[in-house]
Amino acid sequence: MDFSIKTLDGKTPVTAQKTGCLVVGVLDGKKLASGAQALAGNPAIVAALKSGDLSGKPGSTLLLRDVAGVTAQRVLLVGMGSDEAILEKSFSTAAASIIRTLATLGATDALLALPLQAIKDRDAAWAINVLVAAGRDSIYRPDALKSKKDPVPTGVSKIAFAADKAETPVFKLAIAQSVALANGVELTKELGNLAANVCTPTYLANTAKKLARDFKLGVEVLDRKQLEALKMGSFLSVTNGSDQPPKFIVIKHLGGKIKDAPVVLVGKGITFDSGGISLKPGSGMDEMKYDMCGAASVLGTFRAIAEMQLKLNVIGIIPTCENMPSGSATKPGDIVTSMAGLTIEVLNTDAEGRLVLCDALTYAERFNPAVVVDIATLTGACIVALGHHNSGLFTRSDAPHDKLANELLAAGKTSGDTAWRMPIEDAYQEQLKSNFADIANIGGQPAGSVTAACFLERFTKKYTWAHLDIAGTAWKSGAAKGATGRPVPLLTNFLIGRAKAA
């Protein structure tokens, strides 16, 4: 789907624009919203609003054809709610309805003359992003491995936003960033939805290399021998039962100043999690191909910021492997040594995400990072706590960490990809005590997502750090099964905010 700007001037109003469908907003079902003033007084529009055929409900629509005095073949009236300052939820509902309706039309292009500047507590860039995201999501199909592709809507494929001369630069930037973000989200979905026999650690490494070629990024992929030399015993313990070789991916977007400390993103990349010797139940185990969604979200975020040419130094670290049962697999009760030198008693091999992440978090120290954020489908306990609406956000409680948490929460709110802050306290660390090693890899059922974060926290003392548990938000089950692309919007908006601040 193509998105562009149509700059209007006083000589050629929106009513004179040639397009398959002109889309305008309506308030209370009775009056035109800002952006469509040129249609005020048009007899056909006035009659339609008086008829009561269009309710004031957000997302309600009324399609008119061959309106006298309007060059567009069709005029689509869309309900925006009842407030002059349109509510965020109302606009989002209207945007989804617009995309659905345009997909059913015989037209190939549309011009949106919508009240993008009249949304309460939001700006035009946010509104454009909502529409671009909805448009791209409407044509996404998880059919990469199907011999016969799923049908895609054949309606409108080109959407232009009406803007005056002053708005045009802002709108153009908003479209460019929204399209880049949509591309990042789509890459994350594609990686997540691929079967585990296709999306292996080697496949993720090759994807990172392709990104590096396409966008002139730095990339390095470490193999088993290099990981052994680095003494990543914790990470390597997870891959012991698999025939697939582990990969440790480092990808670099150096868009900031040379001396600026980078933001480091660490993504968990378990391309299939059987649970290892602590084998998972068979029901739903196919969804454990999504256990690499943290890694996929890092790659998707790099896809987005590279296309944006974001002026910020960002480094991605992706430890990726399979967690499989075999005669060589790590056993419950085994003790392994992490890169940091801490010994870990592996009480449950299905708590493997923290074992790969802890070595990656230690590796991150060498970059002298400004901040580090790890992203992982880490615990089912986070789903119990927060469901599928918010990702879990964990970090220490002090000024630098509170600042980081607030940045991430704000980025989530801006993007609609929300997170909720959870506690990390010393009291929870008591659950991780081991009689035989420095630390156990699980702390029992109580506060399972918290103790998992507490485990990671022990390896992050040398920098400012946050952990995002995306177990409940990275994919959907049931009839709508598929990767969501989260938290790419949150991470990308977080990095955009960091770039602006720099």
C-alpha positions as CSV (number, residue, x, y, z in Angstrom):
1,M,0.0,0.0,0.0
2,D,1.4,3.4,-1.0
3,F,1.0,6.5,1.1
4,S,1.7,10.1,0.0
5,I,0.9,13.8,0.5
6,K,-1.3,16.0,-1.6
7,T,-0.5,19.6,-1.0
8,L,-3.6,21.8,-1.5
9,D,-3.7,25.5,-2.2
10,G,-6.5,28.0,-2.4
11,K,-6.9,27.7,-6.1
12,T,-7.5,24.0,-6.1
13,P,-9.6,23.0,-3.1
14,V,-10.2,19.5,-2.0
15,T,-13.5,19.4,-3.9
16,A,-11.6,19.8,-7.2
17,Q,-9.1,17.0,-6.5
18,K,-9.3,14.0,-8.9
19,T,-9.5,10.8,-6.9
20,G,-11.4,7.6,-6.6
21,C,-12.7,8.4,-3.1
22,L,-12.5,11.5,-1.0
23,V,-12.7,10.7,2.7
24,V,-14.0,13.3,5.2
25,G,-14.8,13.2,8.9
26,V,-18.1,14.0,10.5
27,L,-18.9,15.0,14.1
28,D,-22.1,13.9,15.8
29,G,-23.2,12.6,12.4
30,K,-24.3,16.1,11.6
31,K,-21.4,18.5,10.9
32,L,-18.2,18.2,8.9
33,A,-15.0,18.0,10.9
34,S,-12.0,20.2,10.1
35,G,-10.2,19.4,6.9
36,A,-13.5,19.3,4.9
37,Q,-14.6,22.9,5.1
38,A,-14.7,23.1,1.3
39,L,-17.6,20.7,1.3
40,A,-19.7,22.9,3.7
41,G,-22.8,24.0,1.9
42,N,-22.7,21.3,-0.8
43,P,-26.4,20.4,-1.3
44,A,-25.7,16.6,-1.5
45,I,-23.5,16.7,1.6
46,V,-26.0,18.8,3.6
47,A,-28.8,16.5,2.6
48,A,-26.9,13.4,3.6
49,L,-26.1,14.9,7.0
50,K,-29.7,15.9,7.6
51,S,-31.0,12.5,6.5
52,G,-29.8,10.7,9.7
53,D,-28.3,8.0,7.5
54,L,-24.9,8.5,9.3
55,S,-24.9,8.1,13.1
56,G,-22.5,9.9,15.3
57,K,-20.8,6.6,16.3
58,P,-17.1,6.6,15.6
59,G,-16.4,4.5,12.5
60,S,-19.9,4.7,11.0
61,T,-19.7,5.4,7.3
62,L,-21.9,6.7,4.5
63,L,-20.7,6.4,0.9
64,L,-22.0,8.9,-1.7
65,R,-21.3,8.7,-5.5
66,D,-21.1,11.3,-8.2
67,V,-21.7,14.3,-5.8
68,A,-22.3,17.5,-7.8
69,G,-19.6,20.0,-7.4
70,V,-17.0,17.4,-6.3
71,T,-14.5,16.0,-8.8
72,A,-13.9,12.8,-6.7
73,Q,-15.9,9.8,-7.9
74,R,-17.0,9.0,-4.4
75,V,-17.2,10.8,-1.1
76,L,-16.9,8.7,2.1
77,L,-18.4,10.3,5.2
78,V,-16.9,8.8,8.4
79,G,-18.2,9.3,11.9
80,M,-15.5,10.7,14.3
81,G,-17.6,10.8,17.5
82,S,-19.2,13.7,19.3
83,D,-16.2,15.8,20.5
84,E,-14.6,18.8,18.8
85,A,-11.4,17.5,20.2
86,I,-11.7,14.0,18.8
87,L,-10.8,11.3,21.3
88,E,-7.9,9.0,20.5
89,K,-10.1,5.9,20.7
90,S,-12.7,7.5,18.4
91,F,-10.1,8.3,15.8
92,S,-8.5,4.8,15.9
93,T,-11.9,3.3,15.4
94,A,-12.6,5.6,12.5
95,A,-9.2,4.8,11.0
96,A,-9.9,1.1,11.1
97,S,-13.3,1.6,9.5
98,I,-11.8,3.8,6.7
99,I,-9.3,1.1,5.8
100,R,-11.9,-1.6,5.8
101,T,-14.3,0.4,3.6
102,L,-11.6,1.4,1.1
103,A,-10.7,-2.2,0.7
104,T,-14.2,-3.0,-0.7
105,L,-14.3,-0.2,-3.3
106,G,-13.7,-0.4,-7.0
107,A,-11.4,2.6,-6.7
108,T,-7.6,2.3,-6.7
109,D,-6.8,5.5,-4.9
110,A,-8.2,7.8,-2.1
111,L,-7.6,11.2,-0.7
112,L,-8.1,11.7,3.1
113,A,-9.2,15.1,4.2
114,L,-9.4,14.3,7.8
115,P,-9.1,16.3,11.1
116,L,-5.5,15.1,11.8
117,Q,-4.8,18.1,14.0
118,A,-7.9,17.9,16.1
119,I,-7.3,14.7,18.2
120,K,-7.1,15.3,21.9
121,D,-3.6,15.0,23.3
122,R,-2.3,13.7,20.0
123,D,-0.7,15.3,16.9
124,A,-1.0,14.8,13.2
125,A,2.0,12.4,13.1
126,W,0.3,10.1,15.5
127,A,-2.9,10.1,13.4
128,I,-1.0,9.4,10.2
129,N,0.8,6.5,11.9
130,V,-2.5,5.0,13.0
131,L,-3.8,5.1,9.4
132,V,-0.6,3.8,7.9
133,A,-0.4,1.0,10.4
134,A,-4.0,0.0,9.8
135,G,-3.5,0.1,6.1
136,R,-0.4,-2.1,6.2
137,D,-2.0,-4.5,8.6
138,S,-5.0,-4.9,6.4
139,I,-2.9,-6.4,3.6
140,Y,-0.4,-8.4,5.6
141,R,-0.8,-12.2,5.1
142,P,1.2,-14.9,7.0
143,D,1.4,-17.0,3.9
144,A,5.1,-17.1,3.2
145,L,5.2,-20.9,3.3
146,K,1.8,-21.5,1.6
147,S,1.8,-22.9,-2.0
148,K,-1.3,-20.9,-2.7
149,K,-1.2,-17.3,-1.3
150,D,-4.1,-15.9,0.7
151,P,-6.2,-13.3,-1.1
152,V,-5.4,-9.6,-0.5
153,P,-8.0,-6.9,-0.8
154,T,-8.2,-5.5,-4.4
155,G,-9.6,-2.1,-3.5
156,V,-7.7,1.2,-2.8
157,S,-3.9,0.7,-2.8
158,K,-2.9,4.4,-2.9
159,I,-3.8,6.7,-0.1
160,A,-2.9,10.4,-0.1
161,F,-3.2,12.8,2.9
162,A,-4.6,16.3,2.1
163,A,-2.3,19.0,3.6
164,D,-1.8,22.7,3.2
165,K,1.6,24.1,2.4
166,A,2.6,24.6,6.1
167,E,1.6,21.0,7.0
168,T,3.4,19.3,4.1
169,P,6.9,18.9,5.7
170,V,5.5,17.5,8.9
171,F,3.2,15.1,7.1
172,K,5.9,13.9,4.8
173,L,8.2,13.1,7.8
174,A,5.3,11.4,9.6
175,I,4.5,9.2,6.6
176,A,8.2,8.2,6.1
177,Q,8.6,7.2,9.7
178,S,5.2,5.4,9.8
179,V,6.1,3.4,6.7
180,A,9.5,2.5,8.1
181,L,7.9,1.4,11.4
182,A,5.3,-0.7,9.4
183,N,8.2,-2.3,7.6
184,G,9.9,-3.2,10.9
185,V,6.7,-4.6,12.3
186,E,6.1,-6.7,9.2
187,L,9.6,-8.1,9.4
188,T,9.1,-9.1,13.0
189,K,5.8,-10.7,12.2
190,E,7.3,-12.6,9.3
191,L,10.1,-14.0,11.4
192,G,7.8,-14.9,14.2
193,N,5.3,-16.7,12.0
194,L,7.9,-18.8,10.1
195,A,8.1,-22.5,11.1
196,A,11.0,-23.3,13.5
197,N,12.5,-25.7,10.9
198,V,12.9,-22.6,8.6
199,C,13.6,-19.8,11.1
200,T,16.6,-21.4,12.8
201,P,19.5,-19.5,14.5
202,T,21.3,-19.5,11.2
203,Y,18.3,-18.0,9.5
204,L,18.2,-15.2,12.0
205,A,21.9,-14.6,11.5
206,N,21.4,-14.4,7.7
207,T,18.5,-12.0,8.2
208,A,20.7,-9.7,10.2
209,K,23.4,-9.9,7.5
210,K,20.9,-9.0,4.8
211,L,19.7,-6.0,6.9
212,A,23.3,-5.0,7.2
213,R,23.8,-5.2,3.4
214,D,20.6,-3.4,2.6
215,F,21.1,-0.5,5.1
216,K,24.9,-0.4,5.5
217,L,24.8,-1.6,9.2
218,G,27.6,-3.2,11.0
219,V,27.1,-6.9,11.8
220,E,29.1,-9.7,13.5
221,V,28.0,-13.3,14.1
222,L,29.8,-15.4,16.7
223,D,29.8,-19.2,16.5
224,R,30.2,-21.9,19.1
225,K,34.0,-21.7,19.3
226,Q,34.0,-18.0,19.8
227,L,31.3,-18.3,22.5
228,E,33.3,-21.0,24.2
229,A,36.3,-18.7,24.2
230,L,34.2,-16.0,25.8
231,K,33.2,-18.5,28.5
232,M,29.5,-18.2,27.8
233,G,28.7,-21.4,29.7
234,S,25.2,-20.3,30.6
235,F,24.1,-19.6,27.0
236,L,25.8,-22.7,25.6
237,S,24.1,-24.9,28.2
238,V,20.8,-24.2,26.5
239,T,21.9,-25.3,23.1
240,N,23.5,-28.6,24.2
241,G,20.6,-30.7,23.2
242,S,20.1,-29.3,19.7
243,D,21.7,-30.1,16.4
244,Q,21.3,-26.6,15.2
245,P,24.4,-24.5,15.9
246,P,24.0,-21.5,18.2
247,K,24.6,-18.0,16.9
248,F,25.4,-14.8,18.8
249,I,24.4,-11.8,16.6
250,V,25.7,-8.3,17.1
251,I,24.2,-5.6,14.8
252,K,25.1,-1.9,14.8
253,H,23.3,1.2,13.7
254,L,25.8,4.0,14.2
255,G,23.8,7.1,13.3
256,G,24.8,9.3,16.2
257,K,28.1,11.0,17.1
258,I,31.2,8.8,17.3
259,K,31.6,9.5,21.0
260,D,27.9,9.0,22.0
261,A,27.3,6.0,24.2
262,P,24.9,3.6,22.4
263,V,21.6,2.3,23.4
264,V,21.8,-1.5,23.5
265,L,18.8,-3.8,22.7
266,V,19.1,-7.4,23.7
267,G,16.6,-9.9,22.2
268,K,16.0,-13.4,23.3
269,G,16.2,-15.7,20.2
270,I,15.1,-19.2,21.2
271,T,13.9,-20.4,17.8
272,F,12.1,-23.3,19.3
273,D,11.6,-24.0,23.0
274,S,10.6,-27.6,23.8
275,G,11.4,-27.0,27.4
276,G,14.5,-29.2,27.1
277,I,14.6,-32.1,29.6
278,S,11.9,-30.2,31.5
279,L,9.6,-30.9,28.6
280,K,6.6,-28.7,28.0
281,P,3.1,-30.2,27.6
282,G,2.3,-31.1,24.0
283,S,-0.8,-28.9,23.8
284,G,0.2,-25.6,22.2
285,M,3.9,-26.5,22.0
286,D,3.8,-25.5,18.3
287,E,3.6,-21.9,19.5
288,M,7.0,-22.2,21.0
289,K,8.4,-21.1,17.6
290,Y,7.4,-17.6,18.9
291,D,10.1,-17.8,21.7
292,M,12.4,-15.9,19.4
293,C,10.0,-12.8,19.2
294,G,12.4,-10.8,21.3
295,A,15.1,-11.3,18.7
296,A,12.6,-10.7,15.9
297,S,11.6,-7.4,17.5
298,V,15.2,-6.2,17.7
299,L,15.7,-7.0,14.0
300,G,12.4,-5.3,13.2
301,T,13.4,-2.2,15.2
302,F,16.7,-2.1,13.4
303,R,14.8,-2.3,10.0
304,A,12.7,0.7,11.1
305,I,15.4,2.9,12.4
306,A,17.8,2.2,9.6
307,E,15.2,3.2,7.0
308,M,14.5,6.3,9.1
309,Q,18.3,7.0,9.2
310,L,17.8,7.7,12.9
311,K,20.6,9.9,14.3
312,L,21.4,7.6,17.2
313,N,23.9,4.9,18.0
314,V,22.1,1.6,18.6
315,I,23.5,-1.9,19.1
316,G,21.5,-5.0,18.9
317,I,22.6,-8.3,20.6
318,I,20.8,-11.5,19.8
319,P,21.7,-14.8,21.5
320,T,19.9,-17.4,19.5
321,C,19.6,-21.2,19.7
322,E,17.1,-24.0,20.2
323,N,16.2,-25.6,23.5
324,M,15.8,-29.3,22.8
325,P,15.9,-32.6,24.7
326,S,18.5,-35.2,23.9
327,G,21.2,-37.3,25.5
328,S,23.6,-34.3,25.5
329,A,21.0,-31.8,26.8
330,T,21.5,-29.9,30.1
331,K,19.7,-31.7,33.0
332,P,17.8,-30.3,35.9
333,G,20.3,-30.0,38.7
334,D,23.3,-29.3,36.4
335,I,25.4,-26.3,37.4
336,V,26.8,-24.0,34.7
337,T,29.1,-21.0,34.8
338,S,28.1,-17.8,33.2
339,M,30.3,-15.3,31.3
340,A,30.2,-13.1,34.4
341,G,31.7,-16.0,36.5
342,L,28.6,-16.7,38.5
343,T,27.6,-20.3,38.8
344,I,23.9,-21.2,38.1
345,E,22.0,-24.3,39.3
346,V,19.6,-25.2,36.5
347,L,16.6,-26.4,38.4
348,N,14.3,-26.2,35.4
349,T,15.6,-26.4,31.8
350,D,12.4,-24.7,30.6
351,A,13.6,-21.5,32.3
352,E,16.2,-21.1,29.5
353,G,15.6,-17.6,28.4
354,R,17.3,-16.1,31.4
355,L,20.3,-18.4,30.8
356,V,20.9,-17.1,27.3
357,L,20.2,-13.5,28.2
358,C,22.5,-13.3,31.2
359,D,25.6,-13.9,29.1
360,A,24.3,-11.4,26.5
361,L,23.8,-8.8,29.2
362,T,27.3,-9.4,30.4
363,Y,28.6,-9.1,26.8
364,A,26.8,-5.7,26.6
365,E,29.2,-4.2,29.1
366,R,31.9,-3.9,26.5
367,F,30.0,-1.2,24.6
368,N,29.8,1.2,27.6
369,P,26.1,1.6,26.9
370,A,24.0,4.6,27.8
371,V,21.2,2.2,28.6
372,V,20.4,-1.5,27.9
373,V,16.9,-2.9,27.3
374,D,16.4,-6.6,26.9
375,I,13.3,-8.0,25.3
376,A,12.1,-11.5,25.8
377,T,9.1,-13.9,25.8
378,L,10.4,-14.8,29.2
379,T,7.6,-16.1,31.5
380,G,4.1,-17.4,31.4
381,A,3.7,-15.8,34.8
382,C,3.7,-12.4,33.1
383,I,0.6,-13.4,31.1
384,V,-1.1,-14.4,34.4
385,A,-0.2,-11.0,35.8
386,L,-0.9,-8.7,32.8
387,G,-2.8,-10.7,30.2
388,H,-2.3,-9.8,26.6
389,H,-2.6,-6.0,26.8
390,N,0.6,-4.8,28.4
391,S,4.1,-6.0,28.2
392,G,5.8,-6.3,31.6
393,L,8.5,-3.6,32.3
394,F,11.0,-4.3,35.0
395,T,13.9,-2.2,36.2
396,R,15.6,-1.0,39.4
397,S,14.2,1.9,41.5
398,D,16.6,4.8,41.4
399,A,16.8,8.0,39.4
400,P,18.5,6.7,36.2
401,H,16.3,3.6,36.1
402,D,13.1,5.6,36.8
403,K,14.0,7.9,34.0
404,L,14.5,4.9,31.6
405,A,11.2,3.3,32.8
406,N,9.3,6.6,32.2
407,E,10.8,6.9,28.7
408,L,9.7,3.3,27.8
409,L,6.2,3.8,29.3
410,A,5.7,7.0,27.4
411,A,6.9,5.5,24.2
412,G,4.4,2.6,24.7
413,K,1.6,5.1,25.3
414,T,2.5,7.2,22.2
415,S,2.6,4.1,20.0
416,G,-0.3,2.2,21.5
417,D,2.1,-0.6,22.3
418,T,1.8,-0.3,26.0
419,A,3.8,-1.6,29.0
420,W,3.2,-1.8,32.7
421,R,5.9,-1.4,35.3
422,M,6.4,-4.3,37.7
423,P,8.5,-4.4,40.8
424,I,12.1,-5.5,41.4
425,E,13.0,-5.7,45.1
426,D,15.7,-7.4,47.1
427,A,13.1,-9.5,48.9
428,Y,12.4,-11.4,45.7
429,Q,16.1,-12.3,45.3
430,E,15.8,-14.6,48.3
431,Q,13.8,-17.0,46.1
432,L,16.8,-17.6,43.9
433,K,19.1,-19.0,46.5
434,S,20.8,-22.3,45.8
435,N,22.6,-24.6,48.2
436,F,25.1,-25.6,45.5
437,A,25.7,-22.6,43.2
438,D,25.7,-18.9,43.3
439,I,22.2,-18.6,42.1
440,A,19.3,-20.9,41.0
441,N,17.6,-20.3,37.6
442,I,14.1,-20.4,39.1
443,G,12.5,-19.1,42.2
444,G,9.3,-21.1,42.4
445,Q,5.8,-20.3,41.3
446,P,5.2,-17.1,43.4
447,A,6.0,-13.9,41.4
448,G,7.5,-15.9,38.6
449,S,8.0,-13.0,36.2
450,V,9.5,-10.9,39.0
451,T,12.1,-13.5,40.1
452,A,13.0,-14.0,36.4
453,A,13.7,-10.3,36.1
454,C,15.6,-10.4,39.4
455,F,17.8,-13.1,37.9
456,L,18.6,-10.9,35.0
457,E,19.2,-7.9,37.2
458,R,22.2,-9.6,38.8
459,F,24.0,-9.3,35.5
460,T,23.3,-5.6,34.9
461,K,25.0,-3.8,37.8
462,K,27.4,-1.9,35.5
463,Y,24.8,0.1,33.5
464,T,21.3,1.4,33.4
465,W,18.9,-1.4,32.4
466,A,15.3,-2.4,31.8
467,H,13.7,-5.7,30.9
468,L,10.5,-6.1,28.8
469,D,8.7,-9.4,29.2
470,I,6.6,-9.8,26.0
471,A,5.3,-13.3,26.6
472,G,1.7,-12.0,26.6
473,T,2.0,-9.5,23.7
474,A,4.3,-10.9,21.1
475,W,1.8,-13.3,19.5
476,K,-1.9,-14.2,19.5
477,S,-3.4,-17.7,19.8
478,G,-6.6,-19.3,18.6
479,A,-8.2,-18.3,15.3
480,A,-6.1,-15.1,15.1
481,K,-2.9,-17.0,15.7
482,G,0.1,-15.1,14.6
483,A,2.9,-12.7,15.6
484,T,1.8,-9.2,16.5
485,G,5.0,-7.3,15.8
486,R,5.1,-6.0,19.3
487,P,7.1,-4.3,20.9
488,V,8.6,-2.8,17.7
489,P,6.4,0.3,17.9
490,L,7.4,0.9,21.6
491,L,11.1,0.4,20.9
492,T,11.1,2.5,17.8
493,N,9.3,5.4,19.5
494,F,11.7,5.1,22.5
495,L,14.7,5.4,20.2
496,I,13.1,8.3,18.2
497,G,12.7,10.1,21.6
498,R,16.3,9.4,22.5
499,A,17.5,10.8,19.1
500,K,15.4,13.9,19.6
501,A,16.9,14.4,23.1
502,A,20.4,14.0,21.7
